[in-house]
Amino acid sequence: MKALVLIGGFGTRLRPITYTVPKQLIPVAGKPLLYHVFDLLPRDLEEVVLATGYKAEIVDAYVRAHPPPWPVRTVAEREPLGTGGGMKNAGGGMSDPFFLVNSDVVTALDAGDLLALHRSRGGVGTMTLAEVEDTKPYGVAALGANDRIEAFVEKPDPQDAPSHWINAGVAVWSASVLDRIPSGRPVSFEREVVPGLLAQGLYGYRLRRYWEDAGTPDRMLRAQQLLFADGRGGKGLLPHGALGRGPVAAGRGVVASGASFGPNVTLGDGATVEPGAHVENAIVMEGVVVGREAEVRNSLLGPGVRVAPGRRVVGETLGEGAQT
């Protein structure tokens, strides 16, 4: 069996970091977001195919340098093709069935259970569903008997949403769905293809544990909190000589003696947090320097950011090399 991971999109909601770093390679709870997505997949897959777009060469180089447990092949699109177009572009030779995964999903999922449910129902596809209060940013499913999806509405207004169960970004599909996607143009799989598949049997798999779409700064920090709480952020110890409390996921060569930390912090390789500084609920990427007596809370700092001594950075997203 194979998996297809969708890595299109420009990460606009995470700019300015994503001007230089693909969203999927931002470290969350100690490792790139993409590798938490890899953790969802079974270890006995034949191959994982990455449908890449924006900064495809950076993703490809990183995965080659840090190989996951299965063969990985990247297929880049020359222009943005949407979810369906990306699937069509990269789906050659896909297994039947195959896993389809969005690359910004953070959740606790047993992929074996998802696959078993798909096979037992005998439909064309099985989509994981998460229950949320605000359905507007997502595709929403109307569920019937045995959680068969009777209607699927992409990003409806709240008053028109048929339920609070939304597409959670992990699914099992029959390879035949790829034949339903038009070639040579951008295609929204959710809007243009999924409604036409309902008659063939599309089912929902309800997630009962946590789920987050890590596509905005606030959601990425929330995803990090969930991963740490689930024990998926490494040991979470404080850096040598640091004060306060973790969990803190520190990379190689971190210097933080005399600094203090609140919970839920990632420190990239070579980051420096000087004495008297405090960092809490933050992602601090490689080479960042947080000056003496400075404070960083609820923020994402891109590679090489410099925070001047005594400065407060609260609720900010700073791109590579920024000085504040």
ABEGO torsion letter per residue (X at the ends): XBBBBBABEAGAAAOAAAAABBAAABBBGGBBAAAAAAAABBAABABBBBBBBBGAAAAAAAAAABBBABBBBBBBBABBAEAAAAAAAAABGBBOBBBBBBAABBBBBBAAAAAAAAAAAGBABBBBBBBBABAAABBBBBBBBGGBBABBBBGBBAAABABABBBAGBBBBBAAAAAABBBGBBBBAAAAAAAAAAAAGBBBBBBABBBBBAABAAAAAAAAAAAAAAGAAEAGBBBBGBBEBOBBBBBBGBBABGBBBBBGBBBBBGBBBBBGBBBBGBBBBBGBBBBBGBBBBGBBBBBGBBBBBGBBBBGBBBBBGBBX
